[in-house]
Amino acid sequence: MTEKTTLNHSRFTAPITLLLVILFLFPEMTIGQSRSRYKRGKGGFEKLITNNWQASVLVGPSMYYGDLSKYDSDPLKKMWHESGPGLQLVVGNKLTSYMAFQGRVGYLGFEATSEDLNRRTNGKVITLGANILIDFVNLLSLPNESYSDIYMYGVFGAGLVHIRSKLENATTGEQIIEYEWQNSPSNESTFYFGFGLNKYLTPRFDVTFEFLVYKLQTDRADAFFGGANNDLLVMPTIGIKYNFNELLPERRLSQGQRNKRTRR
């Protein structure tokens, strides 16, 4: 079990290393494409309540890593055999030039079969969480933020998950209930982290590409008790973000103004 857990965590070393390299190069690549959605002329509290609100819808596969998974090193087979549909609804407020606070509600489905153990699992997970988003481009550009049309970001958060999973005999399809909790929903905690890319489309819309990892604080996600809390759900997504800009009516920056550097 320890060897499998080590494999699960080592898969993310290469993407994270690549991300860090890109982050140090990215501000120089994007500094010419600058804009700002921030407004002037308001007090701090009113600005916090009314400015810079965003809502996103993200879709993609939710991939299962756990006791019954066998394609952990093959992402294509993982998406085909050990995943399900995933959906995220996100509402956030960009509090500063480089940091946003977000709330998330998600649905993650998954399934997997282990011929060695003769077990099949399929599950549905509802997530509710809150996280901090860090805009690495503006953070590394301080105090001369570039407000790039393309920026990379990191996500760090925690929350709750509601799990409904079913464990079956892979040969007969008969449901297996060895513990009482296998026949009832489970509410557990989770922490999650990831990174993404945000691309400006119009004054109202952005497109996002995100890679999120949910580390479940339980071994019950797949309804199979393996003895270690090593269950992960990984979700690569593409999404559309709508920028409210302000909840109170006010003229939004025009297309021609977005390349003018404006600080809060």
C-alpha positions, 0 to 999 in steps of 0.5 A: 500500500505504501508503494502505491501511495508513493506512485500516486504522489510522484505522478504530479512532480513533473507537471509541478516542476514544469509549472514553476519553470513557466511561472518565472518566464511568463511575466516577461512573455505577457507584460505587453498584453495588459488590462485591468478590471479594477475600478477607482473612487470607492472606499475599501469596504464598498469596493470589496462588496461590489467589485471584481465578482466572477462566476465559472462553470467548468467541465471535465473527467473526474479520474479515480486513484485508489485501492482498485485503480490500475491505470495510475500511470496511463492518463488516457486509459485512466480517463477511458476506464477509471473516470466519470463526468465532472462539473464545477460551479465556482463563484469568486471575488478577486480581492487584490491584483494577485489573490482571489477568494472562491467558493466551489460546488462540484460533482465528480463521478467515477468507476473502476474494476480490479480483476486481481481483487474481483471488485468493481466500484462506482461512485458519486461525490458532491464537493463543497469547498472554499479556496484561495486563488493566486495569480502568479503573474501579478504576484511575481510582477509586484509592485508593477502588476502587468494585468496580463490577458493570459495568466497562470494561477494556483488553487489551495483549499479545503471543504467537505465531500458527500460520497455515495459509492457502491462496491460489487463483485466484478464477476457476478455484479452482486453488491458487497457489504462487509461494513455498515458504512458501505451501504450508506452515504458518507460525509468526509473532509477534503483538501484540494490543490491545483493550477490553471490558465486563464485567458481573456476573451471579452470584457465579460468572458474568460476561458479557463483550463484547470487541473485540480486534485482532491485528496480525500481524508478517508479510505471510503470513497471507493467503498473498499477498505484498503487500510490507508487514506490514499484515495484521490480524485483528479479533475482536468477541466475547461471552463467559461468564466463570467465577470460581473465586474460590479454588482452595482450598475456602472460603465465597464471598461471598453475594449479599447481601454483594456490595454491601458495599465490601471492600478487599484 
